[in-house]
Amino acid sequence: MSARRVLWLLVAGIAVIAFAIWLSSRRHLERSIMAGDLVLPGLQQSVNSVTAVHLRKADDVHTTLQGDGAAWSVAERGWPAEVGKVRKLLLSLAALNIVEEKTRLAANYPALGVQDVGSPKASGTRVEVVAPARSWALIVGKSSSAKSGYVRVAGAAPTLLAAPLLSVDADPKAWLEQQLIDLPAARVRQIEEKPARGPAFSASRARKEDTNFSVAPTPKGRQLTGPGAAEPLAGALSSLTLDDVRKAAAAPDARLSHALFRTFDGLEVEVVGRKDGTHSLVAIGARSSAPATAAEAQKLNTRLSGWEFEIPDYKSAAIFTPLEELLQKPPEPAKKPASAKKPANRAAAPNPPAPTADPGTPSPESSLPAADPSTPK
């Protein structure tokens, strides 16, 4: 047998072996896409070692969650993330299982929301989970039902119907730990209000058992809407949450409102607020006038100082309640009696013209007897 023939046989053998390997891999791939199989195999064993989760949409809205399984933060804000929410996402991704394969055609991706987020019209969210040993990337598309939705492993062709239904949001605000402070109304002894506009005032009570707060000063001649008019002020810092957060910045031109809450046990919480367009922003600081609350004040300052928080408008309105809202409306001024209408100023009528003698009527002179020429004058 010639060397050339041997060479051709060798090449043919290599080709057959390569084809067999490819075919075997394809069969293995087909077997892997089975109902009940995990979409992201290996993630279950690595959930506790995940160090980052990247979320991104086509409009460049993105969030990076950084952590070690116990503590998490939102990198775009530098503020703690809600650990329970991050944990729920990781467990849902780890448990995500295949219901069925839907399509491998890229032309069908947009209808299911699983096209690459590099496309400007992409509607899905790319989720990348990073662990020290490896990473997983998934495109989360549209929902199919209340329990399942469409997903596609990044870089792979098959689009899968998978459960449970994933709900992911690439907006950093959605992942922030929202709780700021929870100061129960029962602890509050006094509130001092210094609004940006309007008069300053204070509301206080002598004992915890007192449900009504006295308000001073009140304008002369004005009264509170009722004995408990100022009571809602005491609960303004109860369950206070944020919508967003930013590093505190000087705002020299802003009109600032101040509210100081004093408790019966010596904690003092000061809230400074302002408006930035339609957003209500507050900065929060704490101090203590008694040893019992010194540690609490320090803990609050460690967490809250140096930040400015966007809070719901209704909470801002409650914290900085103006005095006018606690007062009854002033009586309307008495209406002046309607004055009598003056007669119209008419022009003086001209004197009537002297009557014109009727030719057929004798004048007074003509009615006298004619003088007798013979009578001496």
C-alpha positions in Angstrom: 0.0 0.0 0.0 1.4 3.3 -1.0 2.1 6.1 1.5 -0.4 8.4 -0.2 -3.2 5.8 0.3 -2.2 5.4 4.0 -2.4 9.1 4.4 -5.9 9.3 3.0 -7.1 6.5 5.2 -5.6 8.2 8.2 -7.4 11.5 7.3 -10.7 9.6 6.8 -10.3 7.9 10.1 -9.7 11.1 11.9 -12.8 12.7 10.3 -14.9 9.7 11.3 -13.7 9.9 14.9 -14.4 13.7 15.0 -17.9 13.2 13.6 -18.6 10.5 16.1 -17.4 12.8 18.9 -19.6 15.7 17.6 -22.6 13.4 17.3 -22.1 12.1 20.8 -21.9 15.6 22.2 -25.1 16.5 20.3 -26.9 13.5 21.7 -25.6 14.4 25.2 -27.0 17.9 24.7 -30.3 16.7 23.6 -30.5 14.4 26.6 -29.6 17.3 28.9 -32.7 19.3 27.8 -35.2 17.2 29.6 -38.2 18.3 31.7 -37.2 18.7 35.3 -33.5 19.3 34.6 -31.9 22.3 36.2 -31.3 25.3 33.9 -28.1 26.3 35.7 -26.5 23.1 36.9 -24.0 23.5 39.6 -25.4 26.7 41.1 -27.2 24.9 43.9 -24.0 23.8 45.4 -22.4 27.3 45.0 -25.2 29.6 46.3 -23.4 30.4 49.6 -20.2 31.2 47.8 -21.6 33.7 45.3 -19.8 37.0 45.4 -21.7 39.1 42.8 -24.9 39.3 40.8 -25.0 41.5 37.7 -28.3 42.6 36.3 -28.6 44.5 33.0 -31.2 45.6 30.5 -30.8 47.0 27.0 -31.4 50.6 28.0 -28.2 50.4 30.1 -30.2 50.2 33.4 -28.0 48.0 35.5 -27.3 46.8 39.0 -24.3 45.1 40.6 -25.0 43.3 43.9 -21.9 42.6 45.8 -21.7 40.3 48.9 -20.5 37.2 50.6 -23.8 35.5 51.2 -24.5 37.2 54.5 -24.1 40.9 53.7 -24.9 42.5 50.4 -24.7 46.0 48.9 -25.8 47.8 45.8 -22.6 49.0 44.1 -24.3 51.8 42.2 -25.5 53.4 45.5 -22.9 52.1 48.0 -25.9 51.3 50.3 -26.8 47.9 51.8 -29.0 45.6 49.7 -32.0 43.8 51.0 -30.4 40.5 51.9 -33.6 38.5 51.8 -34.5 39.7 48.3 -31.0 38.8 47.0 -31.1 35.4 48.7 -34.5 34.7 47.2 -33.2 35.5 43.7 -30.2 33.2 44.1 -32.3 30.3 45.4 -34.8 30.7 42.6 -32.0 30.7 40.0 -30.5 27.6 41.6 -33.9 25.8 41.6 -34.9 26.9 38.1 -35.9 23.8 36.2 -36.9 23.1 32.6 -40.5 22.6 31.7 -39.9 22.2 28.0 -37.8 23.6 25.1 -39.6 26.2 23.0 -37.3 27.3 20.1 -33.8 27.5 18.9 -34.5 30.0 16.2 -33.0 33.5 16.9 -35.9 35.0 14.9 -38.2 33.9 17.6 -36.3 35.3 20.5 -37.9 38.8 20.5 -41.4 37.3 20.9 -40.3 35.5 24.0 -38.1 38.4 25.3 -34.8 36.4 25.3 -32.7 38.2 22.7 -29.3 39.4 23.8 -29.5 42.7 25.8 -26.9 44.2 23.4 -29.8 44.7 21.0 -31.4 48.1 21.5 -34.9 46.5 21.3 -34.2 43.7 23.8 -36.9 43.5 26.5 -35.3 40.8 28.7 -32.9 41.1 31.6 -29.4 39.5 31.7 -28.5 37.9 35.0 -25.0 36.9 35.7 -24.1 35.1 38.9 -20.4 35.0 39.8 -18.8 32.6 42.3 -15.0 32.0 42.8 -15.0 28.8 40.8 -17.3 29.7 37.9 -20.1 31.9 36.7 -23.6 31.5 35.1 -25.4 33.8 32.8 -29.0 33.7 31.9 -31.4 36.0 29.9 -34.8 36.2 31.6 -37.6 36.9 29.2 -41.4 37.2 29.3 -43.7 35.3 31.7 -45.8 32.4 30.4 -48.0 32.1 33.4 -48.0 32.9 37.1 -45.6 30.1 37.7 -43.2 29.9 34.7 -41.5 32.1 32.1 -39.1 32.0 29.2 -35.3 32.0 29.7 -32.2 31.3 27.7 -28.7 30.5 28.9 -26.5 33.3 27.5 -24.6 32.0 24.4 -26.8 29.0 23.9 -29.5 28.5 21.3 -32.4 26.8 23.1 -35.1 29.0 24.6 -36.7 27.2 27.6 -39.9 27.4 29.4 -38.8 27.2 33.0 -40.2 27.3 36.6 -40.4 29.0 39.0 -41.2 32.3 37.4 -38.3 34.8 37.9 -39.0 38.4 38.7 -35.8 40.5 38.2 -35.4 44.2 38.1 -32.2 45.9 36.9 -33.0 49.2 38.6 -30.7 49.7 41.6 -33.5 51.3 43.6 -35.3 47.9 43.6 -32.6 46.2 45.7 -31.9 48.8 48.4 -32.5 48.0 52.0 -35.4 50.4 52.6 -35.7 50.6 56.4 -34.3 53.9 57.8 -35.6 54.4 61.3 -38.6 53.2 63.3 -39.4 55.6 66.1 -42.7 54.6 67.8 -45.1 57.5 68.6 -45.2 56.3 72.2 -41.6 57.3 72.8 -41.9 60.9 71.5 -42.1 63.6 74.1 -41.7 66.7 72.0 -41.4 67.8 68.3 -39.8 71.1 67.3 -40.7 72.3 63.8 -38.8 74.9 61.9 -40.3 74.8 58.4 -38.7 76.4 55.4 -41.8 78.5 55.1 -44.2 79.5 57.8 -43.8 80.0 61.6 -41.9 77.7 63.9 -43.7 75.8 66.7 -43.4 72.9 69.1 -45.7 70.1 70.1 -45.1 68.5 73.5 -46.7 66.3 76.3 -45.6 65.8 79.9 -46.3 62.1 80.2 -46.4 59.1 78.0 -50.0 58.5 79.0 -51.0 61.8 77.5 -52.4 61.3 74.1 -52.8 65.0 73.3 -49.9 67.3 72.6 -49.9 71.0 73.5 -48.9 73.3 70.6 -47.1 76.6 71.2 -47.2 79.3 70.1 -50.5 79.5 68.4 -51.6 82.7 66.6 -53.8 85.0 68.5 -57.5 84.2 68.0 -56.7 80.8 66.4 -57.5 77.3 67.8 -56.3 73.8 67.1 -58.6 71.6 65.0 -59.0 69.4 68.1 -57.3 68.1 71.3 -55.4 65.5 69.2 -54.4 67.8 66.3 -50.7 67.3 66.8 -50.8 63.6 67.7 -50.0 62.4 64.1 -46.7 64.3 64.3 -45.4 61.9 67.0 -45.7 59.0 64.5 -44.0 60.6 61.6 -40.8 58.7 62.1 -42.5 55.3 62.6 -41.4 52.8 60.0 -39.7 55.4 57.9 -38.4 53.9 54.6 -36.5 55.2 51.6 -37.2 55.1 47.9 -33.6 56.0 46.9 -30.4 57.1 48.5 -27.4 59.3 47.5 -24.4 60.8 49.2 -25.2 64.0 51.0 -24.3 67.1 49.1 -24.3 70.8 50.1 -27.4 72.6 48.8 -26.8 76.2 49.7 -29.7 77.5 47.7 -32.2 75.0 49.0 -34.9 75.9 51.4 -34.4 73.5 54.4 -37.0 72.4 56.8 -36.0 71.1 60.3 -37.8 68.8 62.6 -36.4 67.7 66.0 -37.9 64.7 67.7 -37.2 64.2 71.5 -38.1 61.0 73.3 -38.8 60.4 77.0 -35.6 58.4 77.3 -33.3 61.0 76.0 -32.9 60.2 72.2 -33.0 63.2 69.9 -33.5 62.7 66.1 -33.1 65.6 63.8 -34.5 65.5 60.3 -33.5 68.1 57.7 -35.6 68.1 54.5 -35.7 69.8 51.1 -37.2 69.5 47.7 -35.2 68.5 44.6 -37.7 68.9 41.8 -40.5 66.5 42.6 -38.3 64.5 45.0 -38.5 64.8 48.8 -35.1 64.5 50.3 -34.1 64.2 54.0 -30.9 63.9 56.0 -31.1 62.3 59.5 -28.9 62.7 62.5 -29.2 61.6 66.1 -27.8 62.5 69.5 -28.5 61.5 73.1 -29.1 63.4 76.3 -29.1 60.3 78.5 -26.8 57.3 78.9 -29.6 54.9 78.2 -29.9 56.0 74.5 -26.2 56.9 73.8 -25.5 53.6 72.0 -28.8 53.9 70.0 -27.8 57.4 68.8 -24.3 56.2 67.8 -25.7 53.3 65.8 -28.1 55.6 64.0 -25.4 58.1 63.1 -23.0 55.3 61.9 -25.6 54.1 59.5 -27.4 57.3 58.4 -24.9 60.2 58.6 -23.4 61.4 55.3 -26.4 60.3 53.3 -29.5 61.9 51.8 -32.6 59.8 51.4 -35.5 60.2 49.0 -38.6 59.3 51.0 -42.3 59.1 50.0 -44.0 62.5 49.7 -46.7 61.6 52.3 -44.0 60.9 54.8 -42.2 64.1 54.2 -45.5 66.0 54.6 -46.1 64.3 57.9 -42.6 65.0 59.3 -42.7 68.7 58.3 -46.4 69.4 59.0 -47.0 73.2 59.0 -48.7 74.9 61.9 -51.5 76.0 59.6 -52.7 72.4 59.2 -53.1 72.0 62.9 -55.4 75.0 63.2 -59.0 75.6 62.5 -59.6 77.8 59.6 -60.0 81.5 60.6 -63.5 82.8 60.6 -64.4 84.6 57.3 -64.6 88.3 57.7 -68.1 89.7 58.0 -69.4 90.8 54.7 -70.0 94.6 54.4 -73.7 95.5 54.0 -74.5 96.4 50.5 -74.7 100.2 50.2 -77.9 101.9 48.8 -77.6 102.5 45.1 -77.3 106.2 44.2 -79.8 107.5 41.7 -78.4 107.9 38.3 -76.9 111.3 37.6 -79.3 112.8 35.2 -78.6 116.0 33.2 -80.8 118.9 34.2 -83.6 119.3 31.8 -83.7 122.7 29.9 -86.5 125.1 30.7 -89.5 124.4 28.6 -90.0 127.0 25.8 -92.6 129.7 26.2 -95.9 128.6 24.7 -96.6 130.0 21.3 -99.8 131.9 20.9 -102.5 130.3 18.8 -103.5 132.6 16.0 -107.1 131.8 16.7 -106.9 132.7 20.4 -106.9 136.3 21.4 -103.9 137.5 23.5 -104.5 139.1 26.9 -103.9 142.5 25.5 -106.4 142.0 22.7 -109.0 141.1 25.2 -108.9 144.5 26.9 -111.4 147.2 25.7 -109.9 149.7 23.3 -109.0 153.1 24.7 -111.5 155.9 24.0 -109.8 158.6 22.0 -112.0 161.2 23.7 -110.9 160.2 27.2 -108.3 162.5 28.5 -105.0 160.9 29.4 
